[in-house]
Amino acid sequence: MPAKRGPLLWIYSLALALAFLLLTYTGSLLHAAPQNSCADIDAYGKVVYVVDGDTVDVVVLRVYDPRYSGFLHKKIRVRLADINASELTTSEGRLAKEYMKSLVYGKKLYLDIDDLYIYGRYGRVIAVLYLPINATHLLNINLYLVEKGYAEIRDYPNEFRPYLWRLYTVPCGENPSPETERMNTASLPSHRRSLASPGRCLCTVTMVRYTTLRYTYTRTRFTTVIRMSAVYITVQSLVTVTKTITVKHTYTPAQHQLIAPPLIVAAIVSATVLVAVLMAIRRR
């Protein structure tokens, strides 16, 4: 009886090993692969007003997708996709607005509009903004604001995957038009870049987070209450103190590499051989 179940047990173990390897490889693809090697440009326009750190008004000068032809020569309010800046009632929110103004106000840029929903819950157009920095590359404004610490990533339901964004990219297809104005990266506030070659963009993103911590503790306070000749009488009391501090977290996300197909095949073969050897030892 055990001899008959041996082959079935071996096949079952092999199937489990292969399933585990396939799931691991699929997960690595989902987390490590860039969303797009290029930017899908839908429109081109000029920023005429900055509402806050994540919202601007854009006059659309050109459209590349017929679905958005109704935006042509009109002013639309754009909510930057999948990021969130502090409210204007806070000092951080006001700083974010000022930085956004210095970055994009009066400039012409490209829009990758959310093809899934187009509009957000407040009727604003959801999009990723791309600022041209030279003859080939565009700067992802959404991710740039996160890098500089003026916004944080929020993965809202739409077509975008913010954790897979690239800071620098190139437009897909023949867009944008060569008539478009270009700008130099030197004009960007506190801008840093690292380009290996004109046709390839290698970027290191330093993420900055500001966390506000509030904590309460109790300490003992001694207070002089009476002076009797040369003797000071003090009383002991408990005092509750609340402090607020802001902590800056800076880190660089790991640069994930895709596993090469030959390595995957070698891993599967190795796992198969290992399972076979273990099963042979067990049957002995």
SULZI-V332202 format. One line per field, one symbol per residue. ss: DSSP state (H for helix, E for strand, L for the rest). Layout:
BEGIN
ss->???
END
This chain:
BEGIN
ss->LHHHHHHHHHHHHHHHHHHHHHHHHHHHHHHHLLLLLEELLLEEEEEEEEEELLEEEEEEEEELLHHHHHHLLLEEEEEELLEELLLLLLHHHHHHHHHHHHHHLLLEEEEEELLLLLELLLLLEEEEEEEELLLLLEEEHHHHHHHLLLLEELLLLLLLLHHHLLLEEEELLLLLLLLLLLLLHHHLLLLLLLLLELLELLLLLEEEEEEEEEEEEEEEEEEEEEEELLEEEEEEEEEEEEEEEEEEEEEELLLLLLLLHHHHHHHHHHHHHHHHHHHHHHHL
END
